[in-house]
Every structure is written in structure tokens, then in C-alpha cells.
Amino acid sequence: MLVNCPKVPQISRMFTLTVLDRLIAQDLLKTLLSVWSVIVVIIVSREFIRVLDKAIQGRVSSETLMTLLALKTISIGVSLLPAALFMAVLMVLGKMYRDQEMSAVASAGGGVLTLYRAVFLLVFPLSVVAAGLSLYTTPWAEAMTTKIMHEGDESADLRGIAAGKFSEYSQSDLVFYVEDITDDNVMHDVFVQHRQAGTPSIITADSARLRNLPDGRYAVFYHGERVQGVPGNLDFVIEKFTEYAIRVEEPDTAVFFGRTTVAPEILWSSSAAIDNAELQRRWSIPLGLVLLSFLGVPLAQISPRGGAFGNILTGFVIYFCYGNLLRVSQLWVTKEVIPGWLGGLAINLLLLVVGAVLLARLYGWRWLYLKLRQKATL
């Protein structure tokens, strides 16, 4: 006699990780890290050259260079994640098409859902991390960069002095020339041209150093001579000194934090158009990861006449248009040409439609219709 036993529920294959899923996800992660590292190094190097130029001018302390480099890497690296992931998807899946691995996957019963499952095994957690970085970490990095640069501008009067060259400060009212600087930051054979209340003076000293005193910061000169007077007049003041100090005036300027440094809670509670545009920019990073990955799966198919890099060139054009449309929509939101919800929704819907068209072109419109109908009847 047979007993009617309850049926054991079958776990859907959609949620079962296979060897193929892990292989594609691992290959995609390695390629993503490689592409992202190369792009970030190129862009950060260009930005860091500007910081080095300010350090040479004395506007940035040399002690903060590595901190600024790390902060620039965070800000730029997060914004480049969608582009790096999009290129990684095209490279990994394009290589599988070129090596006929996709034919083996198709013969084993794997289809587009298999590819999407493997790709989004990495994309979904990465997009969650990117959302946190874009909303919270990047504003903190931008605020710290602004603060460090402001502190550098405030204390830049006598920074950047180097042996064997003339250095100008305080809008050319203070000119330094130092023959040599020892390891203990003592300057030797110093020449200074200083203009105070319209009257120029020349100071020569055996040595000098910077000192922070209770009433401010001073440049203190030792064993030298000071000549003060207007060229062409006879009323010159010549004096020798054992110790002479010039106070370094530190500018009192207010630090300005841009919208990129504002906390997300403030942006959410604000109804200003510029805040809506900033929120749209931050959310475009995690949304771009998801939508560009969705578009990259059908785009990765290599045409026999397109060559190995035909899909990458097409992807570059698509990403270029997508990035420029994002900037234009954010500008329109800022100027209140379009409402905020439309600016954040229109570009993403357009990218989704482009991905659906590419998917239908790859598998056929009838296949897409049957798949959607099958999902609707479940």
C-alpha cells in the first residue's frame, strides 16, 4: 500500500550557485579590480599633479600629501566604479564568446538568465557598497580635502622655501632666498626683501628659522644686517642685529564647503533644486552599476565582423552618451528646467530601454515576449 507522502519542495535553480556562476563572478571581480586600478591611477595622478604644484608653491604642507592622495583616491575611485564594471563585463563575457565558451554554456542548457545570475552575483553586493560610499564616504572625503586645503592656504606664508631659489609670499611683499637648509630646518645665508607700510627693507642674516610664539608665527633672523629706505632718498636706516624677527601674517579666511560635502540627511530634507541634483548624482553611481551591467550582458556578444574589441568601442560610446546625459539632466534639475524626479528617472529608464532592445536583438522579440509572459503568469 502506497502512502501519500508530502512532496519535498524543490529549490529553484535560480538561487542555486553553480561552478559557472562562481567562475564568471571571480573572473569579473579580478577584471574589475584591474580595470578600476588602471583608470584610478591615471585620473588620480592627473589630479595629484595639481596638488604637488600647490605644495611647491607652499600652499599645501608636504606632511599632508599622502592624506590628500588617499582622499582623492576615495572620491575619484567611487565615481569610476560604473565605468570600470561596465568595461569588465564586456571584457569577461566578450572573451567567453571569442573562446567559444558561450557555445558550451548554451549546449549545456545555460541561457541569458544564467549569465545574469552570475554577473549580478557580484553586482548586487557591489551596488550596495557603492551606495554607502557615494552617500556617506565620498562627502566625508571631500570635506576633509577642503579642510586640509583651507588650512594649507591659511599657513602658506613661509611654506615651500627651498635652498637656492627665490620664494615669494604675501603677494610679493616678502621675498626669501636661502643658500642652504639643514636637517633641523635652520636656514643659512638668508636674503629677505620685506615691504612694510610701503617702505622696503633688505635683510641679510647668517641664519634664520621659523618659530611659533604665543602671539603668532615669526621668522627669526640671527646675526645680520637690515637696511630700510626708499630708493632715491637719503633717509636710510642701517642697523646690525643679533636677533631680529618678522611676524608672519596668517590670513583669516572662511572655509567654504560645496554641495558635494553635505550629509545625505540634509539633502533628503531639503527641497532646493541644487540639493536634488546632488542626490541624483550620488544615486547615479549604484544605479549605474546595476543598469550598465544589465546592458553589458547582451552587448558583450561579439559579431563575427565586429572584431574582438567591437563591443568595447560600442560600450564606450554608450557610456559617453550616458555620462553626458547625466550631467545635462543634473544641470537642468539645478536650474529647475525639469523637476527633480524626472531628472533622476528619465536617464535610467532610457538606459533600461536600450538594454531591453539589445537583449531582444540578441534573442529575438518573440523570445522576450514569451519570457515576460511566462513571468507574468507565475
C-alpha positions in Angstrom: 0.0 0.0 0.0 1.4 3.3 -1.0 1.4 6.1 1.4 0.9 9.6 0.1 4.0 11.4 1.3 4.2 15.1 1.1 6.3 16.4 -1.7 9.7 17.9 -0.8 9.8 21.5 -2.1 12.3 21.9 -4.9 14.8 24.7 -4.6 14.7 26.9 -7.7 17.8 26.7 -9.8 17.7 30.5 -9.9 19.0 30.6 -6.3 21.5 27.7 -6.7 25.0 28.7 -7.3 26.8 26.6 -9.8 30.5 26.3 -10.8 29.9 28.5 -13.8 28.4 31.2 -11.6 31.4 31.3 -9.3 33.9 31.2 -12.2 32.2 34.1 -14.0 31.9 36.1 -10.8 35.5 35.5 -9.8 36.8 36.4 -13.3 34.6 39.5 -13.3 35.9 40.6 -9.9 39.6 40.2 -11.0 39.0 42.1 -14.2 37.1 44.8 -12.4 39.9 45.4 -9.9 42.4 45.5 -12.7 40.5 47.9 -14.9 39.5 50.1 -11.9 43.1 50.3 -10.7 44.4 51.4 -14.1 41.7 54.1 -14.5 42.0 55.4 -11.0 45.8 55.6 -11.2 45.6 57.6 -14.4 42.9 60.0 -13.2 44.3 60.4 -9.6 47.8 61.0 -11.0 46.5 63.9 -13.0 44.7 65.4 -10.0 47.7 64.8 -7.8 50.0 66.8 -10.1 47.8 69.8 -9.3 48.2 69.1 -5.5 52.0 68.8 -6.0 52.0 72.1 -7.8 50.3 73.7 -4.8 52.8 72.1 -2.5 55.7 73.5 -4.5 54.0 77.0 -4.2 53.8 76.5 -0.5 50.0 76.3 -0.3 49.9 72.7 0.8 52.1 71.1 3.5 54.3 68.2 2.5 53.1 66.2 5.5 49.5 66.1 4.2 50.4 65.0 0.6 49.7 61.3 1.3 46.5 62.1 3.1 45.3 64.2 0.2 46.3 61.4 -2.2 44.2 58.9 -0.2 41.2 61.2 -0.1 41.4 61.9 -3.8 41.6 58.2 -4.5 38.4 57.6 -2.5 36.4 60.4 -4.2 37.6 59.6 -7.8 37.6 55.8 -7.3 33.9 55.7 -6.3 32.8 57.8 -9.2 34.7 55.5 -11.6 33.1 52.2 -10.4 30.3 52.1 -13.0 32.7 52.7 -15.9 35.1 50.0 -14.6 32.4 47.5 -14.0 30.8 48.1 -17.4 34.1 47.5 -19.2 34.8 44.4 -17.0 31.5 42.9 -18.0 32.2 43.5 -21.7 35.7 42.1 -21.4 34.9 38.9 -19.5 31.8 37.9 -21.5 33.4 39.0 -24.7 36.3 36.7 -24.0 33.9 33.9 -23.4 32.2 34.5 -26.8 35.6 34.7 -28.5 36.8 31.5 -27.0 33.5 29.7 -27.9 32.8 29.1 -24.2 29.3 30.6 -24.7 28.6 27.8 -27.2 29.5 25.3 -24.5 27.3 27.1 -21.9 24.3 27.1 -24.4 24.7 23.4 -25.2 24.6 22.7 -21.5 21.2 24.5 -21.2 22.5 27.8 -20.0 20.9 30.9 -21.3 20.7 34.6 -20.6 19.4 34.1 -17.1 22.4 32.0 -16.3 24.7 34.9 -17.4 22.7 37.5 -15.5 22.7 35.3 -12.3 26.5 35.0 -12.5 27.0 38.7 -13.2 24.6 40.0 -10.6 26.2 37.7 -8.0 28.9 40.4 -7.9 26.9 43.4 -9.0 24.2 43.5 -6.3 26.5 43.5 -3.2 28.8 45.9 -5.0 26.0 48.3 -5.7 25.0 48.3 -2.0 28.6 49.0 -1.0 28.8 51.7 -3.7 25.6 53.4 -2.4 27.1 53.7 1.1 30.4 55.0 -0.3 28.6 57.5 -2.6 26.2 58.8 0.0 28.5 58.9 3.1 32.2 58.2 2.5 32.7 60.4 -0.5 31.2 63.5 1.1 33.4 62.9 4.1 36.5 62.6 1.9 35.5 65.8 0.0 35.0 67.7 3.3 38.4 66.5 4.6 40.1 67.6 1.4 38.5 71.0 1.5 39.5 71.4 5.2 43.1 70.4 4.6 43.5 72.7 1.5 42.0 75.6 3.5 44.4 75.0 6.4 47.2 75.0 3.9 46.1 78.3 2.4 46.0 79.9 5.9 49.5 78.8 6.8 51.1 79.1 3.4 53.1 82.3 4.0 56.6 80.7 4.7 56.0 77.2 3.4 57.8 75.9 0.4 61.1 77.7 1.0 63.8 75.7 -0.8 67.5 76.2 -0.9 68.9 78.0 -3.9 65.7 79.7 -5.2 63.7 82.8 -4.6 60.3 82.3 -3.0 57.6 85.0 -3.0 54.9 85.3 -0.3 52.2 87.7 0.9 51.6 89.0 -2.7 55.3 89.6 -3.3 55.7 91.7 -0.1 58.0 89.1 1.2 60.8 87.5 -0.9 63.1 84.9 0.5 66.4 83.5 -0.8 68.2 80.8 1.2 71.5 79.3 0.4 71.2 76.2 2.4 68.7 74.4 4.8 70.0 71.9 7.3 68.1 68.9 8.6 67.0 70.8 11.7 65.1 73.3 9.5 67.7 76.1 10.1 68.2 78.3 7.0 71.7 79.6 6.4 72.9 82.6 4.4 69.5 84.2 4.2 68.4 87.2 2.0 65.0 88.8 2.5 63.2 91.6 0.8 60.4 92.8 3.0 57.9 95.6 2.3 56.1 97.1 5.3 53.8 100.1 5.2 55.0 100.8 1.7 58.7 101.0 2.8 61.0 98.3 1.5 63.8 96.8 3.6 66.6 94.3 2.9 67.6 91.8 5.5 70.7 89.6 5.3 71.5 87.1 8.0 73.8 84.3 8.8 70.8 82.0 9.7 67.1 82.0 10.3 64.3 79.8 11.4 60.5 79.8 11.9 59.2 79.9 15.4 55.7 79.8 16.8 55.5 82.3 19.6 52.4 82.9 21.9 51.3 86.0 19.9 51.8 84.4 16.4 54.3 82.9 14.0 57.6 84.6 13.4 60.6 84.3 11.1 63.6 84.9 13.4 66.9 86.0 11.9 70.3 85.7 13.6 73.5 87.8 13.2 72.7 90.0 10.2 72.1 93.5 8.9 68.9 95.3 8.0 68.6 98.2 5.5 65.4 100.2 5.3 64.5 103.0 3.0 63.1 104.2 -0.3 65.5 104.0 -3.3 66.5 107.5 -4.4 66.1 109.1 -0.9 68.8 109.7 1.6 67.0 108.7 4.8 68.1 105.1 5.0 68.1 103.2 8.3 71.0 100.7 8.6 71.2 98.5 11.6 73.0 95.4 12.7 71.3 92.9 14.9 72.0 89.7 16.8 68.4 88.6 16.6 65.5 90.1 14.5 62.0 88.8 14.0 59.3 89.4 11.4 55.8 88.4 12.2 54.1 86.2 9.5 50.6 87.4 9.0 48.2 84.5 8.6 45.2 85.2 6.5 41.8 84.9 8.2 39.6 83.3 5.6 36.4 81.2 6.0 36.3 77.7 4.6 33.7 77.0 2.0 32.2 73.5 1.8 30.5 72.7 -1.5 27.3 70.6 -2.0 29.5 67.5 -2.5 30.4 67.6 1.2 26.8 67.8 2.5 25.5 64.9 4.6 22.7 62.9 2.8 20.3 63.5 5.7 20.4 67.2 4.9 19.9 66.6 1.2 16.9 64.4 1.8 15.2 67.0 4.0 15.9 69.9 1.6 13.6 70.9 -1.3 16.2 73.0 -3.0 16.8 72.2 -6.7 20.6 72.1 -6.2 20.2 69.5 -3.4 18.0 67.3 -5.5 20.6 67.4 -8.3 23.3 66.4 -5.8 21.2 63.5 -4.6 20.7 62.5 -8.2 24.4 62.5 -8.8 25.1 60.3 -5.8 22.4 57.8 -6.6 23.6 57.6 -10.2 26.6 55.5 -9.1 24.9 52.5 -7.6 22.1 52.7 -10.2 24.7 52.9 -12.9 26.3 49.7 -11.7 23.1 47.8 -12.0 21.8 49.3 -15.3 25.2 49.2 -17.1 25.7 45.6 -16.1 22.2 44.8 -17.4 23.1 46.4 -20.6 26.5 44.8 -20.8 25.3 41.2 -21.0 23.7 41.4 -24.4 26.2 44.0 -25.6 29.1 41.6 -24.9 28.2 39.3 -27.8 30.9 39.6 -30.4 29.9 40.0 -34.0 31.9 37.9 -36.5 32.7 41.1 -38.4 33.0 43.3 -35.4 36.3 42.1 -34.1 37.4 41.4 -30.5 37.0 45.0 -29.4 33.9 46.0 -31.4 31.7 45.7 -28.3 34.1 47.7 -26.2 34.0 50.5 -28.7 30.2 50.5 -28.7 30.1 50.3 -24.9 32.4 53.3 -24.8 30.1 55.3 -27.0 27.1 54.3 -24.9 28.8 55.2 -21.6 30.0 58.5 -23.0 26.4 59.4 -24.0 25.1 58.2 -20.7 27.6 60.2 -18.6 26.9 63.4 -20.6 23.1 63.0 -20.4 23.5 62.5 -16.6 25.4 65.8 -16.3 22.9 67.6 -18.5 19.9 66.3 -16.5 21.6 67.4 -13.2 22.2 70.8 -14.7 18.6 71.1 -15.8 17.4 70.0 -12.3 19.7 72.6 -10.7 18.3 75.3 -13.0 14.7 74.0 -12.4 14.2 73.3 -16.1 12.8 69.9 -15.2 11.6 68.5 -11.9 14.0 66.5 -9.7 12.1 63.2 -10.1 12.2 63.4 -13.9 16.0 64.1 -13.9 16.7 61.0 -11.8 14.2 58.8 -13.6 14.4 59.6 -17.3 18.1 58.7 -17.9 17.8 55.4 -16.0 14.7 54.4 -17.9 16.4 55.3 -21.2 19.3 53.0 -20.3 16.9 50.3 -19.3 15.1 50.5 -22.6 18.4 50.4 -24.5 19.4 47.2 -22.6 16.0 45.7 -23.4 16.4 46.5 -27.1 19.9 44.9 -27.1 18.5 41.8 -25.3 15.6 41.5 -27.8 18.0 41.9 -30.7 20.2 39.1 -29.4 17.5 36.6 -28.6 14.6 37.9 -30.7 11.5 39.9 -29.8 9.3 36.8 -29.6 11.7 35.2 -27.1 11.5 38.3 -24.9 7.7 38.4 -25.2 7.4 34.7 -24.2 9.8 35.2 -21.2 7.8 38.2 -20.0 4.5 36.4 -20.4 5.9 33.4 -18.6 7.0 35.5 -15.7 3.6 37.3 -15.6 1.7 34.0 -15.3 3.8 32.6 -12.5 
